[in-house]
């Protein structure tokens, strides 16, 4: 049900994971199914960054200034993503002209889908970005939510940005096929993978720009390897028979199961230190039906034998 290979490789998460400024900061990134009024689901990507006020004050800045900087960077990056999406659409349009169809677009939208239709569809269902700001005596929390009110729009947007994907729904998990069920296992690094100071030179240009901006905001007092930094990744889904190795499991206001993993800067530096595992289980109903029939037959035979034996004993007593 969920795009397991996609939700862990979203470029936008790389940006938000960089907002990690204070000595005691938490960077949370989440993906959640959100029900619509008609019973369908959309997808909301959310980011919550919590920073201690002392870090902001010691940098000679204000809480409102941090929030404004967060908004500016968020808007700038989302605009860059939309521009990249439009560029990929233009490339697919060239293929459409040359070959009569874009294979990726057809895999996403069906045999008669066109690039322009898909592009229009995404923008019709990609809602405006929402920002929030909250604070108490010690901490400042800023958050961003980006909503797609259909799962297909979300999938189309990110698949078009993924040059390695052909748009087809292919599960790449490890399959364990047993007699009565099939278990599909997905093991991946999180969206925070590689976000370390030693790996800075290997980050893409946009991410480097954002890292530099945040460091400058805090007068270069902090970096990606701060020991007190915590990263959390969460996935909220209504999917049944879905399991994970998450540290926490909760329930949100929509009845979704919310799975949350937690990592430190040290985890990101370790090999596979930020790896997570999810798996789904589907049952072979035909085999269960056959088993039920066999059990019913066996039980019927046993009951018949018991009834026969009791009847014979009763007849002997009468004689």
N, C-alpha and C positions, 0 to 999 in steps of 0.2 A: 504494500500500500504506500509506503513512504519511499522516496528516492534515496535509498541508503547510500549509494555511491556518490550522490550529488551533495547531500546536505553537509558532508564533512570536507568538501573542497571548495566552498564558496569564497570567492575572492574578498567579498565585503567583510568577512570575519577577520581577515588578516588586518584590515585597517583598524577595526574596533579593538582588536587585541592589543594594539599599541598604546591605547590610552591607559597607561599603567603607572601613573606618575608618582604618587606618594609613597612614603615608607610603609604605610599600611593601606594598600590599595587592593581593590578587588575588581576584576574585569569579568563580567558575565555575558555570555553569548547564548541565545536560545532560539530554537525553532519550534513553533507551536501550530497545531491544527486549531483553527477557529471556526466554529459552526456558523453558517449563514441562516437567515430566517427560513429559507426554503429547504433546509435539511442537508444542503451540500456543505463542503468545507473549503476554507481558504487557508493560506499560510501566512503567519506573521513571524518575521525575523526581528528579534529584539536584542538590544544591548543595554546593559546597566553597568555604569562605572562608578565606584564608590572610592572617594579619596578623603584622607584626614585633612581637616581644615588647617592644621599646623603646617603642612607642606605648602599649602597655598599662601598662607600668611608669610612664611619664611622666605618665599620667593618674591615677596613684595607685591603680590597680586590679590585680586578679590574673588570671592566665590562666583559672583555674577560674571566676572571676566573669564573664569574657567568654563562656565556654561556657554557663554557666547563663542568661545574658541572651539568648544565641542560641536556646536551647531555649524559653525563655518566649515570646519573640517568634514563634518558629516555631509553637509550639502554639496561640498566640493567633490567628495569621493563618489557620492551617488550620481552626481552629474557626469562624472568621468565614466562610471559604469554604463549609464544610459548612452553616452556617446560611443562607447565600445560596442554596445548592443546594436546601435544603429549602423555602425561600420560593418559589423558581421552580417547584418541584414543586407547591406549593399553588396557584399561579396556573394551572398546566396542569390541575390537577384541577378548577378552576372551569370552564375551557373544556370539559373532558371532560363535566361535568354539563350544561352549556348545549347543547353540540352533539353529545354522544354519543361524542366521540373527540377526543383531542389530536393534531393533525396532526404536531407535532414528535415526539411520543412514537412515533407509528406509523411515521414515517420512520426512527426509530432502532431500534425493536424489532419492527417488523412490523405487519401489519394488525390483529391481535388484542391488541396490547400495550396495557397500561394504565399510567397514571402510577405507581400504587402498585407494580406489578410491576417497573417500571424502577427506582424508588427503592430497593426491596429488593435488586435485582440489583446496583446500584452499591455499596451498603454491604456486600454479601456478598463483593465482590471488590476492595474498597478496603482494603488492609492497613494495619496500624499504622505510624506514622512512626518511622523509625530515626535516631538521632543518633550521631555518633562524634566523638572528640576525640583529637588527636595533637599532639606538639610535639617540637622539637629545641632546640638552643642558641639559635637566632635567631628561629624562627617558631612560631606556633600555628596549627593548622588545625582547623576545625570543619566538620562536614558533616551533611547531612540527606538522607534518601532516603524518597520516598513512592512506594509500589508499587501498581499495579493488576495483578492477575494475569490479566486478560483485556484485550485491546485495546478491546473493546466497552464495558467498564465505564469505562475511561479516556475514551473518546469521549463516552459518555453524560454523564458528570460535567461535562466542560468544555462540551459543547454546550448543556446545560441552563443553564449560567451565562452563555452567550452569547445575549443577547436578540435579536441580529440574525440568528441562524441558525435555519433551519426544520428542521434535523436531517438534511437530505438530503446525500448525498455528491456534490457538484458540484465538479469541478475548475475553478478559476478562473484557471489559468495561461495563458500565451500559447502557442498551438499552432502549430507549424511542421510542416506535413504534406508530406512528400516522397514520392517514388515508392515507396521501399522501407522507409521508417520514419516514425514520427511522434514529434516532439520537443515535450515540454510543459515550458515554462520558468516558474519561480516566482521572482519578485523581491520581497523583503520587507525591512522593517526588523526588527532583532532585538528580543528581549524587553527589551533595555536602552534602547530608543529613548526619548528625552525625559528621561532621568535626568541632568539637569544642574542646577546651582545656580540658574541664571537661569530655569529652568522649574519651580522648586519650587512656586510658587503655583498652577500648573496641574495638579499631581498630585492624585490622589484623597485623600480624608480618611484612609483607612487607611494609605496610603503616607506621607503627611505625618507621621502619628503615629510611624511606625517610624523615619523619618529623624530626627525630633526626639529619639527615644529613643537612637539610636546616637550622635548628636552630643553628647547629654548625658553618655552613658557615657564619652566621651573629652573631657569638659570643653570641648566646642565648639572643639577644636583643629583639626578637619578638616571638610571639606565635600565635596560631590559633584564638585567640579572639581579635586581633587588631581591633580597632574601625574603622579605615580608610580603611579596606580591603573590596573590592567589588568582588563578584562572578557574572559572567554572563554565562548563558547557552543559546545556540542558536540552532535552528533547521531550516535548509534550505531544502525545499521540493517543487517539482512541483505538488504535489497532489491537485486535485481539491476538492472542498467541504470540505476543512480541515480548522478548526478554533481553536483558542487558546485564553487564557487570558494573552498572552504575553504583556509586557510593550511597546515593540517596534515592528513594522512590516516594513520590507524593502524589497528590491529586489536585488538579486546578479547578477553577470555577465552572469549567465546561465538562467536567467528568473525565478529562484526559488523565492518563498516567504520565507523570512527569519524572523523567530519569535525569539525574544530575551527576556529573563527574567533576572532580576537583583536582587541580594540579598546581604545583609550585614552579618557580623558575628552575629549580634543580631538576624537576621532572622533565622539563622541556629540553634540558641539556643532556639528559640521559638517553641512550638509544632505546627507542620505543617507550620512553617514559610517559608519553601522553597518549598511548594507544588505548583504544576502547573496543569492546566487542559487543555486538548485538546479534540476536538470532531470532528467526521465526520458525514456527512449527506448523505444518499443515498435515492433516490426518487423511490416511487412505480410507475413505468411507466404505468402499467396496469390500475391503478386507475386514473391516469391522462388522459390516452387514453379514458377511459369510460366517464370521466367528459367532455372531449372535444366532444365526440359523443353526449352526452346528451345536452350540450350547443348548438351544431350545430343543433340538432333536434328542440330544443326549439326556437332557433333563426329563423329556417326555418318556424316553425309554426307561430311565431309572424309576420314575413315578409309576410306570406301568408294571415294572418288575415288583416294586414294593406292594402295589395294590394286588398283584397276582399272589405274591407270597402270603400276604395277610388273608386273602380269600381262601387259600389252601389251608391255612392254619385254622381258620374259622370253620371250614367244612369238616376237618378232622375232629374238632371239639363236638360238633353236632352229631357225628357218627358215634 
